[in-house]
Amino acid sequence: MATPTSYRLHIADMDCASCAIKIETAIKRLPGVSDIEVNAGSGLLSLKLDEDRTQPSDIAARVKALGYKPVEAGEGHSGHLHSHAHGHDHDHGEAWWQGTKAILAALSGLLFALAFAGSYLFPEQEGLFFTIAAALSVLPFMRRAVAGAMLGAPFSIETLMSVAAIGAIIIGESAEAAAVVFLFAVGELLENVAAGRARAGIKALVNLVPRTARRETPDGQIQEIAAVELAVGDVVQVRPGDRVPSDGEIIEGRSQLDESPVTGESVPVAKDVGAAVYAGSVNSDGLLRVRITRTAADNTIARIIHLVEEAQQTKAPTARFIDRFASRYTPAAMVVAALIAIVPPLFFGGTWHVWIYRGLATLLIACPCAMVISTPAAIASGLAAGARRGLLIKGGAALETLGHVKTVGFDKTGTLTIGKPQVTDVVALAGLEDAVLAKAAAVERGSSHPLGLAIVQAAEQRNLDIPNAFGATATAGKSVRARLRDGFVDVGSPRFAEEAGVLDEAARVKIDALESEGKTVVTVISGNKLLGLIALADTLRDDAADGMQKLQNLGVKPFMLTGDNARAAKAVAARLRLDFEAELLPEAKLAKINALKERGPVAMVGDGINDAPALSTASVGVAMGGGTDVALETAEAAILKDRVVGVAELIALSRATLGNIRQNVTIAIGLKAIFLVTTLLGMTSLWMAILADTGATVLVTANALRLLAFRPKV
């Protein structure tokens, strides 16, 4: 049996959650299709396909049968699935007024206008003119309704609208039938336009990456090529005012770079040789030579776009509940409308014409579109708004949970502090200081931990001869061990040294003195002998205190969990006025987080390097990593601008999104309730009834779009 292949397909005119449900239901029936995800927010269908059982063309044909247009990325023609590796292209090649929905709205409007003009000139033929207009206008929607019913989605909005329009023609209300179809077509067009606006945030990210790059040839010439042709290792020239064409590393030059496309931080960042630069960043003033480290399909912005798209596909709990509710609600609404039409005339002497008319109006009011779109529209806008501000959230579930968080745990090193500690003291207890530092640097040379990097940097700054080390192994939270030419050397915490039995009273006194100054101390052990101590100090992030205050303003309690020594932790906690627990091994951190989770949702914030277990255990893991791989991949949310206040902004964004969802649900249900009462009292006409759904859908979508302009007020 063939291995299923992952495919993705852009679908034009798919702009609401009910469209997505209909497509998903139809595709599920094909053999060999699995893992279907339909994302109305980005207009994407993704699935796994066994091509021995179903061909890609069958998927495209089924999408077409439902009245939608499959479009391959970057092309203007339809009918092709494409592999995920083909990259990102969110422009389907046509403006909203060129789409199918715009054409249907224009045609139904023209037919309605012609019928109106004909009835004015020939009043006795008014019924005939409007019947023809209504019948012709409803045909495309009837075809979609029939196709949906045959493919497993009988209770679509097209079904409700078609039944109502045909029923109105049969009872002699053809003018209202024509008006209903026209208003429905206009409503669908407005949804389409609004959905396009919601996708604009992601399109804007795509457009920030330049299309061309100035690549250096082996003979030193400059060659202008398409940015997508860049390969890892290529050297490009980035002039002042240019955007960086892909992720890379500066090999010559220095400049200020505006990294707001990636981090949301508008203040330019000074960059020098060796610094990483991100695709889309704007070079302010100096000529740079940059070695490319990622291709166009894999650069930071491409990965952000991919993660936001995936996040939009991950339904929030509220959205899943509403989807389940809508699947039962629509057939129930059709039964209620039928009862309204039949029961009063049969049992209470009502007039058939009057109650059939009211039943048809109820059918139109019952359309679930506004209710179904209320949550995903808000979630999609919230995710896009966050991405614009360097707040990356991987899914509606995480976005919802953040709004309910009452406690936030912070790692210390690299999160509340800058994460670039510097060696302040080297204490030799046996031999020379330089020898102690050189051996520690040899053990830590392959480490990515901030303390290890600082030790290596200090040895290099002293121009020490760092010996070769072999077979380095780490014990989380305790030590790193490697074999040098004269034996094994351990670099570890004072606790590790105590457990190894190598600390004497003089060493304990010295460790206490250094830790009382808020420094972190590591021990260097060779065999069973303590060679010396290395003390390191880190500096708090500039906005750490502000970040703690903003969380407290939101009613959220921050606390610090660190593996560092209690004295260093106490010094930081005192400055930030927060509770803390120190000297925690990874399993102790997990136990603390699990205990806190029993009282409510807990967020854990770490640098994404050594905090993966804690991040994954928390209700929501938040990584601070300035666009690094780890920050993007480890947790459910990432703060790309490396600012502590970003945590409060995440929570504020989540709460704004949850508030928007509540408003949307209120609008959708409230309008339906009002119109249902007025319909039963005979105060609502058919064309007003369609506004109960179309109007609510447009209001809900417009309300959700307000989130795109989100500015955190914390």
N, C-alpha and C positions, 0 to 999 in steps of 0.2 A: 504494500500500500504506500502511496506517495506521501511524503511529509507535507503537512499543510503549510501553505505559504502565506505570509502576512501581506495584506493589500490595503491600500487606502484610496478613496475616491472622493473627489470634490463633487458636490451636488448643488447646482444652481437652483434658486427659488425655494430651497429648504430653509425656512426661516422661523419656524415655531416648533414647540415641543410636540404638538399633536402630529405635525408632519414627520418628525423623527420617529415617533411611536409607530406610525403607519408603515414607514419604510422598514423599520426593524422587524415588524410583524411579518411583512411580505418576504423579506430576505431569509428569515428563520426557516421558512418552509422548503428552501432549496437544500438538496442533499450535499453533504461535504462542506457545509458552511458552519463555522463556530466562532466563538468569542466576538460577537457582533457588538460594535459600539457606534451609535449614531449621534453626532454632536451638532445640534442645531446652531449652537453659538458660532462655530467655525465653518459650518457647512460641510463637515467631513463624515464619511462612512469608513470605518476601519473594521477588518474582519480577518479571519484565517480561512483559507480555502484549499480544499483538496481538488486539484484540477483534473483528476481522473474521474470525478463525479460531477463537477459543475465547472463550466468555463467562465472566465471573467466577463465575456460578452453576455452571458446569461444574467449576471448581476446587473449590468448596464441596461439590458432589455427590460428587466423587471422594474428598475427605477423609472425608466421612460414610461412604462405602462401606467404608472401611478401619476404621471403628469409632471415629472421633474426632469431636470436636464443634467446627466452626468458629464462632467468636464474634467479632462486630464489636466494636471498642473501645468500651467504655462501655455496651454493650448486653447484655441477657440472652438475646437470640435469636441464631439461627445463620444461616449461609448467605450472608454478605456479605464481600466483600473491601473493604478501605478504603485510600485513598491515604495515602502516607507523611505528608502534611501534616496529617493529622487529629490528630496529636499522640500523646501517650503515655497509655496506661491499662492498668495491669497487673493490675487486679482484674477477673476474669471474672464476678463477680457470684454465685459459689456457693462455699460452704465445701467442704473435701475430702470430708466425709461425705455431701454432696449429689451428688457426681459419679457418673458411670457406673461407675467402678471400685469405688467403695464399694458401690453397689447390687449389682454382680455378686458381690463378695465376700460380702455379706450373704445373697444368694439361694443361692449354692453352699454356704455354711455351714448355712443353714436346711435345705436338701435333705439334706446329709450328716447333720445331727442327726435329721431325720425318719427317714432310712433306718436310722440306728443304733437309734432307739427302736423302729421296726417290727421289726428283726431280733431285738431283745431280747424283744419280745412274741410274735413268730412266728419262732422260730429256723430252721424249715424253709424259710422264704421269704427268708432273708438275701440270697442271691445276687440275687433279683429286685429287692428294695428298693434295693440299692446300684447295680444296673445302671441302674434308672430314674433314681436320683439323679445318677450319673455322666453318663448320656446327656443329661439335661436341662441339667446344669451346663456340659458341654463345648460345647453348641450355639452360644452366642454367640462362643466362640473359634474354632470351626470356620468360622463365617460369615466372620470376619475373615481366617482363613487362606485360604479360597477366594477372597475378594475380593482379597487380596494376591497370590495366585498369578495371578489373571486380569489384574491390573494390573502384572505384571512383577516381583513380589517373592515367589517361591515358597518361599524358604527362611527364613521368618520364625519367630520363637520360638513363635507360635501354631500353626504347622505342626508343629513338633517336639512340642509339648505335646499337640496333638490326636491325632497318630499314636500317641504313647505311651499316652494314655488309652484310645483305641479298641482298640489292641492288647491292653491289660490286660483290657478287658471281654471280648474274644474268647477269651483264654486262661483266663477264669474268675476273674480277680483284680479284680472290680468294686469291692470295698471300697477297695482301694488306688487304683484309678482315680478314685473319688470324692474320696479324700483328696488325690490329686495335683492335681486341678482346683481344689479348695478352697485348698490351699496356694499354688498359682500365682496365684489371684485375690487372696489376701492379700498375696503378694509384690508384685504390680502396684500394689495400693493403697498399700503402704509406700513404693514407689518414687515414687508420686504425691505423697505427703505430704513425702518428703525433697526432691523437686524443688521443691515449693512453698516449703520452708524456704530453699532455695538462691536462689530469686527474691526472698526477703524483703528482701535488701539493697537491691535496686533499688526495690521497693515503698516501702521506708522513705524513700528519697530523694524519691519522688513526694509522699509524705504530708507532707514538710517544707515544701512550698510552700502558703501559705494559700489557701483557696478563695475568700475575699472580699478586697476592697480598699476603702479609704476614699478615694474620688476627689473632688478639689475641682471644683466646677462654676464656670463663668465668673463667676457672681455671688458667689463665695466660700463657698458652702454645701458641706457634706460629704455625699456620696452614697455609700452602701454598694452596691458592685456585685460581680459575679463577677470573680475575678482574670483569667479568660480573656478578658474583654471589654476589658481595658486596651489602649490604643493607644500607640504611641511619641509622646512629647510630653505625655501626660497627667501631671498633678501629683497625687500621693497623699500622704496624711498617715500617718505611721508613729509610733504612740504607744509609750511605754516598755512593753516586754513583748510588743509585736507582732512578727510576722515580716514581712520585706520581701516584698511580693507579686510583684515581678519586678525584673529588673536595672534600675538607674537611677543617677542622680547627685543628690547632696544639693544643694539650692538654698537651704535655710535650716535652721539648727540644728546642734548638734554632740552626739555621743554615743559610747558604746562599743558595738561590734557584735560579737556572737559569730558568726563566719563558719565554724564547724566543719562545717556541712552541705556547704560547697563545698570548703574547704581542708583539713579534718581537724584544724585547729589550734584547740584549745579556749580559748586565751587571747584575751579580747576585744580588738578593734582599735579605736583611737581614730579617729573619722571627723569631718571638718569640711566646710564648704561646698566644693563642687567634687570631693569624693571619690566614687569609684564604690562602689556597694553591690550585693550579689548577692541574688537571690531566695532565700528561706529563711533568710537571716541574721536573728538575733534582736537587736532594739534594746533595749539595757540600761536607759538612764536618761534620755535626752533626747528631746523631741518633734522629729521630723524632717519636713521637706517634701522630697519626692523627685520629680524629673522622670524618668519612665519612658523608658528607652533601648532596651528590648527587650520584645517581646510574650511572653506565657506560653509559646507554642510554641517560642520561640527564646532563652529565657533560659539562663543558665549551667547550671542543674541539668538543664533539658530536654536541653541539648546533651551534658552528661555522660552522662545516661541513654542517649541515642541512641548515643554513642560506645562505651559499655560493651556495649550490645546488638550493635552492629556487631562489636565485638571478640570477643564470644562466638560470632558466626557465622564468624569467621576461624579456621579450624582450625589447631591447632598441628601441627608436623611429626609428632610422636608419634601424635596423633589420626588424621592422614591415613594413617599406616602401619597402625594398628590397624584402621581401616575397611577398607582393602584386604585385610588379613589375614582379617578376619571374613567378607568376601564369599566368600572361597575356603574358609575353615575350615568354615562351616556345611554346605555340601553334602558336603564330605569327611567330616565327622562322621557324617552320615546313612549314607554308604557303610560306614564303619567299624562303626556300630551294626548295620547289616544283615548284615555279615560275621560279627560276633560271634553274631548270632542263628542264622545258617545253617550256617557252616563246621563248628563242633564236632559238631552232630548228623549232618551229611551225611558227614563224613570221619573222625570220631574216636569215633563211637558215643555222643555226648552225648544227653541227654534234651531233646527239643524244647521242652517247657514251661519247663525251667530256663533254656535258653540264649536263648529268645525273651524271657523275663522279664529276663535280664541285658542283652540287646540294647536293650530298651525303657528300662531304667535308664540305659544308656550314652547313649541319645538325650536323656534329660532332663538328664544331667550336661553334655552337649555344648552346651547353650544358651549362646550367646556374650554374653548381655546384660551380665554383670558385666565382661567383658573390654572390650566396646565402650564402656561408660560410664566405665571407670576413668580415662581421660585427660580427656574433656570435663567430667566432674563436678568434678575438681580444678581445671581451668583456670577454669571458671565461678566457683567459690568464690574462687579467687585474685584474679580480676578484680574481683569484688564487694568482697572484703576491702580491696583496694587503693583502690577508689573511696571507700570509707568513710573512709579515712585521707588522702584528698587525693592519692593516687598513682594516676594515670590511665594505664592501659596499653591500647593499641589492638590487642589481638589475642593469641591464644595463641602465635603465632610469636615475637613480641617478648618475651612473658613467659618463654618457654623460653630465648631467646637471652641475656637478662639474667643468668640463672643461670650461664652459661658465661663471662661477661665477665671478663677478667683485667686490662684496662687501661681507665681512664676519663679522657678528655680534657675539660678545662674551659676555656670561654672566661673571660676575666677580668671585663670590665665588665658589670655587671648579673647576673652569675652568682656569682662568688666575692665580688664587691663588691656593694654595695647597688644600684648602677646609677644613682645620683643624684649624679653629681659636681658639685662647686661650683667656680666660678671663684675662684682664689686670687690670681692675679697678672695684670695687664694691662701689657705693656711696649710703649710707643710708640717705634718707631724712626724714624717720620716723622709729624709732626703730634701730636695730642693723644690721650691714653689713651681718652677717651670716644668720640672719632671712630673709633678702631680697633675698640672694642667694639661701637659702633652699626652699623658696616658688616658686621662678622662676624655680628651678630644678624640683620641684614637678609637675608643669604645663607642663614642656618640657620633662618629663621622657619618654613618648611614641613617641617623635618626631624623625624623621630621618633627619631633617634639620641640617646642620653643626653648626649653631649658637646654636640650642637647645642641640645638643650633647655636645658642649663645655661647656655650662652652667652646665649640669648634671655632666660632668667630673670634673669641678672645685669644685662643692659641695662635690663630693666623695673624692677628694684629700684633702679637709679640714676636712674629716670625720664628716660631718654635718648629723644631723638626718633629713632626707628628709621626709616630711609628705606625707600621701596618698592623691591622687587627683582623682576626678571622672568626667566622662563625658567630656573629653577634646575635644574641637572643634576649628578648625582653620579657619580664614578668610584670604584668600591668600593675601600675601604682606602686611598685617596689624598686625594681632595678633593671639595668641593662648589663649583660655580661658578654665579654669577648676575650679571645685568646691572643695575647701578645707574645713576642719572642721569648720573654722571660716568665711566662705563666699567665693564668687567668686574672683579669681585672674586672671588678664590679663597680659600677657607678650607680648609687642608689640613695634612697631616703635615709634619714637618721633612724627611722623605725627598722629598716632593713638591716642597718649596721648593728642596732641593738639586738635584733633577733640572731644575727650572725655571731654575736658575742665578742665584738672587736672594740666596743666603746669603753674607754676608761673614764674616770671622773674628770680629768682635765679636758678631754674631748667634749664631754657633756656640758661642762661649764662654758666652753667656747661656743658650742652650738646654741645654747640658751641665750648667750649674749648677742649673737648674730640674729637669731630669730626675734629677739625682743626689739630689734630695729626694723622689723617688718620684712626681713629678707628671707629668701628661700635657701635652704642649705642642702647640698648634696655631699655624700661621702664617697671617697675613692678608696677602694679596698683591693689589695693584691694578696692572693692567697688568704691567710688568716690575719693579715696585718692591715691596720688603718693607715694609709699613706697620707691622707690629708682631707681638708674640707674646702668646698668651693661655695661661696655665697653669691646669690644673684638677686637683683631687684628689678621689679617691673613698674611701669607707671600707669596710673589710671587713665582710662579714656576721658577725653575732655568733657564728654556729655554724660558720663556715668551717673553722676549725682542728679542731673536733670532727668535722666531716664528713670531713675528710681522714684523721683518726685511725681513724674507724670503718671507712672503706674499707680501710685498711691492716690492720685487725684481721680483715677478711674475706679477706685475701690478694690484694686488688686494688690495683694501682698507679695512683695518680692523677698527672696531669701537667697543665700549663697551656699552652694555645695561645692567643696573643693577637696582635692587630695593633698593640698599644701599643708604646711605646718600651722598649728593653731595660732601662733603669735603673728605670723604674716597675714593670715586670714583675718585676725581680729583687727589689725591695723587698717586693712581695706574696709572691713565692715563698719568700723567706727566712723570713717570718713563718709561712708554712704548711708549710715544710719539704718542698717538692715540686719536681720538675724542671720546666723551662719552656722554651718557645721563643717569642721575641718578634719584633715587626716583621714579622709574617706577613701577606702579602696572601691573599685568599680562596683562590686557586689553590694557594698554598704550604700552607695548612691542609689542603686536600684531599689533597695529595701526602703529607703527614705521616700523615694518618689511613689512607690506602691502604697506606702502608708498614707501619704498625702492624697492620693487618688481616691481613697475611701471617703474623703470629705468633699470631693467634687473634682471637676476637670483641672488638671495641672499642666502647665507648659514648662518645658525645660529648654534653656538657651545655652548653647555651647559653640565652640569654634569648629565643630565638625571633624576634628582630627582624632581626638582620643575620647570623644564623648558619645560615640555611636550607640552603645548599649543604653545609656541614660536617655538619649534623644528618642530612641525607638520605644522605650518603656512608657514615657510620658504620654498624656492624652494627646498633646501636640508637641512635636520636637521642632525647635527653631534653631537653624544654623546661622552663625555669623561668619562669613568667609570671603567677602569681597569678590564674589564671582568665581571662586575656585570650584574645581570639580566636586570636592567633598561637600561644600556648602550647597551645591545644586542637587546632589544625589542623596545625601544622608537623611535629611529630615523632611517633615511635611511642609515646612515653611523655611524660607531663607531670607535674611536681610543682607542685600548685596552692597549696601553703602557702609557697612561696618560701623553703624552708630547704634548705641544702646537705646536711644529714644525710638528706634524703629520697632521695638517690641510693643511699646504703648501705641504706636501708629497701627500696627497689625491688629491689636485688640479693638482700637477705635474703628478701623475699617470693617472688621467683622461685625461689630455692634451696629454700624450704619447699614450694613448689608442686611442683617436680621431685621432691623427696623423697616427697611425698604420692602422686604418680603411680607412683613405683617401688613404694611400699607397696601401692597398689591393684592393680597388675599382679601382684604377688606373691600377694596374697590371692586374686585371681580364678583365676590359673593353679594356685596351690598347692592350693586346695580341690578344684579339678577333678581334679588329679593324684591326690590322696588318695582321693577317692570313686571314681575310675576303677579304681584298684587293688582297693579293697574290693568293688566291684561284680563284677569279674572273679573274685574269690575267693568270691563268693556271700554277702558279709557286708552288702550294702546293699539295702534295700528300695526300692520305687518312691517312696514318700513321702519317704524320706531323700534319694533322688537329686535330687528337685526342690529340696530345700534346698541342694544343692550350687550351684545357680544362683541361686535366689531369695535364699538366705541370703548368698551372696557379693555379690549386687547390693546388698542392704541394707547390708552391712558396708562395701562400697566407697563407697557414697553417704554413709553416716554418717561415714566417715573423711574424705571430701572436705569435708564440712560443718564439720569442725574448723578448716579454714582461715578460716572466717568470723570466728573469734575471734583471728585472727593479731595478735600484738604483736611488732614487730621487736626481737630481742635482739642489738643490735649496739653 
